[in-house]
Amino acid sequence: MYNKYWGLKEPPFENVPDPRFLYHSTQHDEALMRMTYAVKNRKGAAMLTGEIGCGKTLLSRSFMQQLAGGPYEIGVVANPNFPPLDFLKEVIYQFGIRRNAESKSDLLHVLNESMLDNMRNGKDTIIIVDEAQVINHQDTYEELRLLLNFQMNERFLLTLILIGQPDLRDRITAIPQFEQRIAIKYHLGPLKLNDVAKYLMFRLKTAGMQKNVFTKEAIIKIYEYTQGVPRRINNICDLALLVGFSSKANIIDSKLIQKLIEDRG
């Protein structure tokens, strides 16, 4: 509704995992660098955790986009709360393997053959488990750990990337034999104040606007209200642009932001 009024080509503050809108803060770049390092150096397993709404899913989509077209076979398990056997079936399905296998040993054989085929074809096998903290079956975590036994003398046959909320760290720490095998870890936190200002400008520019319509005072209020959490920033900024449009405002100032905060309770 407000795009034309503000000179935008598209909404800048949608909460969707569009890699074009990934703001490369220092910590986001650090997270990408560590995950990329884990894959390219075949480190076996890496874990990315982050507070709710801090951009883990968006970061993972950007990560996968970076890998696209490279020598990788990638399977993404987006809803991983399965018992062990069903989890293995889901992994195999996400790799596009359509073979009948029901027993655990048969499933593991199918998976092993696929990884060996990838290796012979010059490809690395990547398994990305998103929202890994929702796994309620302890045996499924054990199955994940055992996947790391797929290796040759000199290399792992797969790289396992776990992505989840802070609870995931606690769940993994409770399994020492698994925790010790995760070579790369990173925790994504909220944005700092000066990053919030850059985040807003980046999003607006990506959406087609060439100026920042948020005043310095408005940005401070946004930061204080959202505590630097991108999802919350997107919500209030989207609403601010809508209300600014309806009231024919030229800028988004602190008074408008304060009113929105009060309206939201």
C-alpha positions, 0 to 999 in steps of 0.5 A: 500500500505504501510503496509508491508513496515512499518511493519503494519498489517493494516492502523493505521490512518483510519477515521472509528469508529473502537473501537479498535482504540479509544485512551483513553485520560483523556477527552475520559475516562471522557466522557465514564465514564459520559455516562456510569454513566447516563445509569447505574444510570438511569439519564434520559438524557445525552449529549455529544458534541464535535468539528468536527473531535474530535472522538464523533462517535468513542467514541459512538461506544466504548460506545455501545460496552461496553454496548453490552451483558448487560441488555440493549435494545439499539436504535440508531438514526443516521440520526435524522432530522425528523419531530416529527411523523417520528422521533418516527417511526424511534425510534420504528424501531431501536428497532426492533419493527414491528407494524403498528402504524400511529398516535402519540398516537399509536406510544407512546403506542407502545413505552411505552409497549416496555419499560415496557416489557424491565423493566419486563425482567430486561432490561434498554431502551437506545435511542442514537441520533447521530448528534443531531445538524442536527435536524431542527424541533423544535417540534422534540426536544420537542418530545425528551423532552417528551420521558423523561416523560416515568417513574415510581415513582422511575425510568426513563423507558429510558435513552436518550443520545444526541451526536452532534457538539457544535451547539447542546448545543446552541439548547438545551440551547434555550429550558430551560425545556429540558436543565434542564432535561439533568443530565449529560453533557460533551464536547470533545475537541482536543488533547493536544500536549503530547496526540498527541504523545501518540495517534500516538504511540497507533494507530501504535501499535494497527495496529501492529507496535512496534516502533514510526516512527514519530520524536519529531519535526514531532509530534510538526508540526503535532500538530500545523497543526492539532490543535490536532483534531484527524480526521486531525491528521489521514489524514496527518499521513496516507499521511505521511506514504504513502509518506515515503513509496514511498520515502523509508524513515526510519522515518517520520521527520519534513521536510516530514510533512512540505512538506505535509503541503505546498502541502495541501495549 
